[in-house]
Amino acid sequence: MEILKGYFRSSIQLAQKKGTENQQINIEGVIAQTAQSAGELKDLLSGKKDRKKNKHHPIPALAMSVICGVKSIAKVRSEIKKNIT
């Protein structure tokens, strides 16, 4: 998803420049999982993957995974910015 790429990139850059090692690892892991869920969601919604053959990836669960991932990234970004000031 194009919208998320810039957010992911800036989050990784922020973590690498100003975050602790733990925050860097957390952000990278959450971004990896969120990107995977977003890609699956995109494939299902665009018709690239057949919804009937991929019932193990329900759209609501993928959407919720993306939302929770973005919330987690925002939380870590907030922690990093708090430590900066």
C-alpha positions as CSV (number, residue, x, y, z in Angstrom):
1,M,0.0,0.0,0.0
2,E,1.5,3.2,-1.2
3,I,0.1,5.3,1.6
4,L,1.9,3.3,4.2
5,K,5.3,3.1,2.5
6,G,6.2,6.7,3.4
7,Y,5.0,6.3,7.0
8,F,7.0,3.1,7.4
9,R,10.1,4.7,5.9
10,S,9.9,7.7,8.1
11,S,9.3,5.6,11.2
12,I,12.3,3.4,10.5
13,Q,14.5,6.5,9.9
14,L,13.3,8.1,13.2
15,A,14.0,4.9,15.1
16,Q,17.4,4.5,13.6
17,K,18.4,8.1,14.3
18,K,17.0,8.7,17.7
19,G,15.5,5.5,19.1
20,T,17.0,2.9,21.4
21,E,18.0,-0.5,20.1
22,N,14.8,-2.0,21.6
23,Q,12.7,0.7,19.8
24,Q,14.4,0.0,16.5
25,I,13.7,-3.7,16.8
26,N,10.1,-3.1,17.8
27,I,9.4,-0.7,15.0
28,E,11.0,-3.0,12.4
29,G,9.0,-6.0,13.6
30,V,5.7,-4.2,13.7
31,I,6.3,-2.7,10.3
32,A,7.1,-6.1,8.8
33,Q,3.9,-7.6,10.2
34,T,1.8,-4.6,9.2
35,A,3.2,-4.6,5.7
36,Q,2.5,-8.2,5.2
37,S,-1.1,-7.8,6.4
38,A,-1.5,-4.7,4.2
39,G,-0.2,-6.6,1.2
40,E,-2.6,-9.5,1.8
41,L,-5.5,-7.1,2.2
42,K,-4.5,-5.3,-1.1
43,D,-4.4,-8.6,-2.9
44,L,-7.8,-9.7,-1.7
45,L,-9.5,-6.3,-2.3
46,S,-8.0,-5.9,-5.8
47,G,-9.0,-9.4,-6.9
48,K,-5.4,-10.6,-7.3
49,K,-6.2,-13.4,-4.8
50,D,-9.5,-15.2,-4.8
51,R,-11.4,-14.6,-1.6
52,K,-13.0,-18.1,-1.7
53,K,-9.6,-19.8,-1.9
54,N,-8.1,-17.6,0.8
55,K,-10.7,-17.9,3.5
56,H,-8.0,-18.3,6.1
57,H,-7.3,-14.5,5.7
58,P,-10.6,-12.8,6.4
59,I,-10.7,-9.2,5.3
60,P,-11.9,-7.8,8.6
61,A,-9.0,-9.5,10.4
62,L,-6.4,-8.2,8.0
63,A,-7.8,-4.7,8.2
64,M,-7.7,-4.9,12.0
65,S,-4.2,-6.1,11.9
66,V,-3.2,-3.1,9.8
67,I,-4.9,-0.7,12.1
68,C,-3.3,-2.2,15.2
69,G,0.1,-2.1,13.5
70,V,-0.3,1.6,12.7
71,K,-1.3,2.2,16.3
72,S,1.7,0.3,17.6
73,I,4.0,2.3,15.3
74,A,2.5,5.5,16.4
75,K,3.0,4.5,20.1
76,V,6.7,3.7,19.5
77,R,7.2,7.0,17.6
78,S,5.6,8.9,20.5
79,E,8.0,7.2,22.9
80,I,11.0,8.1,20.8
81,K,9.9,11.7,20.5
82,K,9.3,11.9,24.3
83,N,12.9,10.8,24.9
84,I,14.2,13.4,22.5
85,T,12.8,16.4,24.3
